[in-house]
Amino acid sequence: MRGAISAAVAQQLYTLLVGGSNPSSPTNPTMKKKTESSFADTLALYDAMVATHPKAKRSGVKIPSTSMNGRMYSFLGKTGEVALKLPEAEREPFLKKYKTRLCDVYGIVQKEFVIVPDALLAKTQELKKYFALSHDYATTLKPTKAAVGAAGAKKKKGKSA
């Protein structure tokens, strides 16, 4: 079977090639999913963060998120980590100040998203500044084709004679 390997074999290869454990591996003990109750607690804190911005609206059931013009700018991942899309000038200072990392989803680094540490997530007023920066950054991004198409469909629907 070409191209298909098990997670255990992938972990062994990673260990041999890089030395150490693959942080995004599903077999990595440090990459544990939060329990249902702690996920609910994190969701409540995520909702509190979203509520700090008057123009932000949470969407998504499986992956709670905020988006604008078809571009996601915050989300609560399946593993219970909150990620914010920050402008380049704010990313590195945030990573250093809060000793965190860029977000990775299924082993792919999301270069514009930073992981919000649990300690900061619990400090809604301190986090409010970064959520506002994330929202403001999203307003500068070009809308996706899907968002442009949806906006056009709404305009046509509203102009019926």
C-alpha positions as CSV (number, residue, x, y, z in Angstrom):
1,M,0.0,0.0,0.0
2,R,1.8,3.1,-1.3
3,G,1.5,6.3,0.8
4,A,-0.4,4.9,3.8
5,I,1.3,4.3,7.1
6,S,0.0,3.9,10.6
7,A,0.4,6.6,13.2
8,A,2.7,4.4,15.2
9,V,5.0,3.9,12.2
10,A,4.9,7.7,11.5
11,Q,5.9,8.3,15.1
12,Q,8.8,5.9,14.9
13,L,10.0,7.5,11.6
14,Y,9.7,11.0,13.2
15,T,11.7,9.8,16.2
16,L,14.4,8.3,14.0
17,L,14.7,11.4,11.8
18,V,14.2,14.2,14.2
19,G,14.9,12.7,17.6
20,G,12.1,13.1,20.1
21,S,8.4,12.9,19.8
22,N,6.2,14.4,17.2
23,P,4.1,17.1,18.9
24,S,1.2,16.8,16.5
25,S,1.1,13.0,16.6
26,P,-2.1,11.5,17.9
27,T,0.0,9.0,19.8
28,N,1.9,11.8,21.6
29,P,0.8,11.8,25.3
30,T,1.3,15.6,25.5
31,M,-1.3,16.1,22.7
32,K,-4.3,15.1,24.8
33,K,-7.8,16.2,24.0
34,K,-9.5,18.1,26.8
35,T,-12.3,16.3,28.7
36,E,-15.9,17.3,27.9
37,S,-16.3,19.3,31.1
38,S,-13.0,21.2,30.5
39,F,-14.0,21.7,26.9
40,A,-17.3,23.3,28.1
41,D,-15.4,25.5,30.4
42,T,-13.1,26.6,27.6
43,L,-16.1,27.2,25.4
44,A,-17.6,29.5,28.0
45,L,-14.3,31.4,28.2
46,Y,-14.1,31.6,24.4
47,D,-17.7,33.0,24.3
48,A,-16.7,35.5,27.0
49,M,-13.8,36.6,24.8
50,V,-16.1,36.9,21.7
51,A,-18.6,39.0,23.7
52,T,-15.9,41.6,24.3
53,H,-16.3,42.9,20.8
54,P,-19.6,44.4,19.7
55,K,-19.2,43.4,16.0
56,A,-18.0,39.8,16.6
57,K,-20.4,36.9,16.3
58,R,-19.6,33.3,17.1
59,S,-20.6,30.7,14.6
60,G,-19.9,27.0,14.3
61,V,-21.0,24.1,16.4
62,K,-18.3,21.5,16.0
63,I,-15.6,24.2,15.7
64,P,-16.7,27.4,17.4
65,S,-15.2,30.3,15.5
66,T,-15.5,34.0,14.4
67,S,-15.1,35.0,10.8
68,M,-15.4,38.0,8.5
69,N,-15.8,38.1,4.8
70,G,-15.3,34.3,4.8
71,R,-12.0,34.5,6.7
72,M,-11.8,32.9,10.1
73,Y,-10.0,35.0,12.7
74,S,-10.5,33.0,15.9
75,F,-11.5,29.4,16.7
76,L,-11.8,26.8,19.4
77,G,-10.2,23.7,18.0
78,K,-11.2,20.1,18.7
79,T,-8.3,19.7,21.2
80,G,-9.7,22.6,23.2
81,E,-7.1,25.2,22.2
82,V,-8.2,28.7,21.3
83,A,-6.4,30.3,18.3
84,L,-6.3,33.9,17.2
85,K,-5.3,35.3,13.8
86,L,-2.9,38.2,14.5
87,P,-1.2,40.6,12.2
88,E,2.5,40.0,11.6
89,A,3.6,42.9,13.8
90,E,1.7,41.6,16.8
91,R,2.4,37.8,16.4
92,E,6.0,37.6,17.6
93,P,5.6,39.9,20.6
94,F,2.5,37.8,21.6
95,L,4.4,34.5,21.2
96,K,7.2,35.8,23.4
97,K,5.1,37.6,26.0
98,Y,2.9,34.6,26.6
99,K,5.5,31.9,25.9
100,T,3.1,30.2,23.4
101,R,3.4,28.9,19.8
102,L,1.8,29.1,16.4
103,C,-1.2,27.0,15.9
104,D,-0.9,23.7,14.0
105,V,-3.8,21.7,12.7
106,Y,-3.1,18.1,11.8
107,G,0.6,18.9,11.7
108,I,0.2,21.9,9.4
109,V,1.4,25.2,11.0
110,Q,-1.2,28.0,10.6
111,K,1.3,30.8,10.3
112,E,-1.1,33.6,11.2
113,F,-2.7,31.9,14.2
114,V,-1.3,31.9,17.7
115,I,-2.4,29.6,20.5
116,V,-4.0,31.5,23.4
117,P,-2.6,30.0,26.6
118,D,-5.2,28.8,29.2
119,A,-4.0,31.4,31.7
120,L,-4.6,34.2,29.3
121,L,-7.9,32.8,28.2
122,A,-9.1,33.1,31.8
123,K,-8.2,36.8,31.8
124,T,-10.9,38.1,29.5
125,Q,-10.0,41.8,30.0
126,E,-6.4,41.2,29.1
127,L,-7.4,39.0,26.1
128,K,-9.9,41.6,24.9
129,K,-7.0,43.7,23.3
130,Y,-5.8,40.8,21.3
131,F,-9.2,39.7,20.2
132,A,-9.8,43.3,19.0
133,L,-6.5,43.2,17.1
134,S,-7.6,39.9,15.5
135,H,-11.0,41.3,14.5
136,D,-9.4,44.5,13.1
137,Y,-6.8,42.4,11.2
138,A,-9.7,40.4,9.6
139,T,-11.2,43.6,8.3
140,T,-8.1,44.2,6.2
141,L,-8.1,40.8,4.5
142,K,-9.6,40.3,1.1
143,P,-12.9,38.5,1.1
144,T,-13.0,34.9,-0.1
145,K,-14.8,34.1,-3.3
146,A,-17.5,32.3,-1.4
147,A,-18.1,35.4,0.8
148,V,-18.3,37.6,-2.3
149,G,-20.8,35.2,-3.9
150,A,-22.9,35.1,-0.8
151,A,-23.0,38.9,-0.5
152,G,-24.0,39.2,-4.2
153,A,-26.8,36.6,-3.7
154,K,-28.2,38.6,-0.7
155,K,-28.2,41.8,-2.7
156,K,-30.1,40.2,-5.6
157,K,-32.6,38.6,-3.2
158,G,-33.3,42.0,-1.6
159,K,-33.9,43.7,-5.0
160,S,-36.8,41.6,-6.1
161,A,-39.5,43.6,-7.7
